[in-house]
Amino acid sequence: MAATLAEDPKMASQLEKVPQAIETTLAMSQSISQQVVGYRQMERAIMIGRGFNYATAFELALKLQELTYTLVNPYSSADFLHGPLALVEPGFPVIVIAPSGKMIDEMKAVIQKVKKRKADLIGISDHKEILDLVHTPLHLPCTLPEWLSPICAIVPGQLFAMFLAFERGLDLDRPRALEKVTQTQ
């Protein structure tokens, strides 16, 4: 919608690359299904995103909670450093969404701080340095402009949640307490 309203041919061209990027990312299913096994007993985690991917952190936290019944708290990297960092102890799962873009240096710094606390880091990124810093890299095989990155960055997380639910023997089609229709006043 933004590309259309802006009447920007460059944005429109970038947007046309999204379906192929998602298809390429979905092809990583086998790799992610193997990585999930080590998280079968995960009961809680922290999710960190920033910039355009701040909302991605919230969406992925929700997906993990809905499908795997894992308590996941999402934070922006800035908010996380002002208190919740104290929750991190050795082995604590911290999931970082850090595709290439303006926030990459800040996300590296956050990862370094969390790594010093010996957290179990899971990283969703297309940036080699980020992937080299984490214990469980969920590689984004495509680099999209930062404004489009959430569309693709959520996919490895969704696959992670799905395979973790399978690993736990949970029914993806009937998650407990999930209502498809809600009413508000």
N, C-alpha and C positions, 0 to 999 in steps of 0.2 A: 504494500500500500504506500509506504514511504517512497519507494522508487518511482511509482506511478505519479504520486502527487508532486514529487520533485522534478519530474520530467527529465531525469538524469540518465542518459544512455549508459554511462559507466556503471551506475548502480543496477540498472536493469540487466546489463551483461553479467555482473557479479551474481545476481539473483538466479540467473539461468543455470549457474554451475551447482546450485544446491542439490537438486535431485541426484546427480552423479556422485556428489560428495557423500550423501546419505547412503546410497547404494554401496559405495566403496567401504564405508564405515560398517554397514551391516555385515559385510563379508568377514568381519573380524569375530563373528560369533563363536567359532570354535576356540579361538585363543582365549576369549573372555570366559567361556564355560570352564576351561581348565584352571584359570586363575582364581575362580570363585571358591573352589574347594577349601582353601585355607581359611575362609571366612565363615564357614558353616556355623560356628559357635558365636559369631559376633552378636552381641546384644545391644551395643550402643556405638555411636560414631559421631564424628563432627564433620560437617560439610563446609567447605570454604570456596567462595567465588568472589569475583570483584568486577566492577564495570558492567558490561553487558551480560556477563555470566553470574552476576549476583542472583538474578532470578533463576538461573539454571540450578544453582545450589539449592534453592528452596524447592524447585520442582523435583529434583533428584532425591532430596531428603523425604519429600512426601511419597514418592514412588517406593523407596525402600521401606518406609513405615507401612504403607498400604499392603505391599506384597510379602514382606519378610518379617513384619512385626518387630523390627529393629528400631530402637529409639535413636533418632538422628536429629541433631541440632544444626541448622544451617546458619552461617554467619558470613558477613563480608570480611575480607581479610583485615580491614582496619578495625572493625568492632571486635573481632576475635582476639586481637593483641591487647585489648583493654580489659582483660579479665578472664574470659573463657579459656585462654591459654593455660591457666592454672589447672584445668581439668585433665590436661594431657600428661600421662605418665607412661612408662615403658609398655609397649605393646598396644596402646590405645589407638584404634583405627581413626585416621584423619584422611578424608577424601578431599583432594584439591582439584578444582576445575581451572585449568590454566592454559588456554589456547594462546597462540601468538597474538601480540597486540601491545597496546600502551601499558597494560598492567603486568606484563611478564616479569619485569625486574622486581616489582613489589611482591609478586607471587613467589619468586625465587627466594626473596628475603624471608617470607613467612615460612616457606618450606624449610629453610635452614634453621630457623628458630624451633620449629616443631621437631626437626630431625635431632637437634641437640637434646631434646627431651625423650628421645628414643621411641617416638611414636611409630606405629605401623602405617606408613604413608602409601596411599593409593593416589595416583595422578592421572588425570585425563588431560592430555595435551598432544600437540603436534610438535612441540619444541623439544629437541633432543636433550638439552641440558636439564630441563624439568624432568623428563622421563628417566634420566640417569640418576637423579637425586632420590627417587622414590623406590619403595620396595616392590610395589605392584604397579607397573606402568600399563595404562589403558591408552594405547596409541591412537591418536586421531590421524588417519592416513592422508587426510587432505587439509590444506590450509585455506581457510576462507577469510575474507575481510572480517575484522573484529565485530562489526555490526551484525554479521550473519552467523558468527561462530556459535551462538547458543543453539541454533537449529541442529547443528551437527554434533556439538559437544554433549548434548543430552543423550545421544544414542548409545555410546558405550556404557553410560550409567544405567540406562534402561535395560540394556542387555545384562549388566551385572546384577541388577535387582531381579530380573526374570530367572537367571540361572541360579542365583542364591535361593530363590523360592523353590525351584525344582530340587536343588540340593537338599533342602529341608523337607521335601515331600509335601509342600503346600499347594493348594489348588489356585492357580492364577485366575481362573474364571469365576471363582467364588471367594474372594478374600473376605474374611470376617469383618463385620461392621461397616462395610463399604456400601453406601447408598448412591445409586446412580442419579437419583432425583432428590434435590433438596428444595425446601421452601423457605423463603425469607419474607419478612413482613416489612 
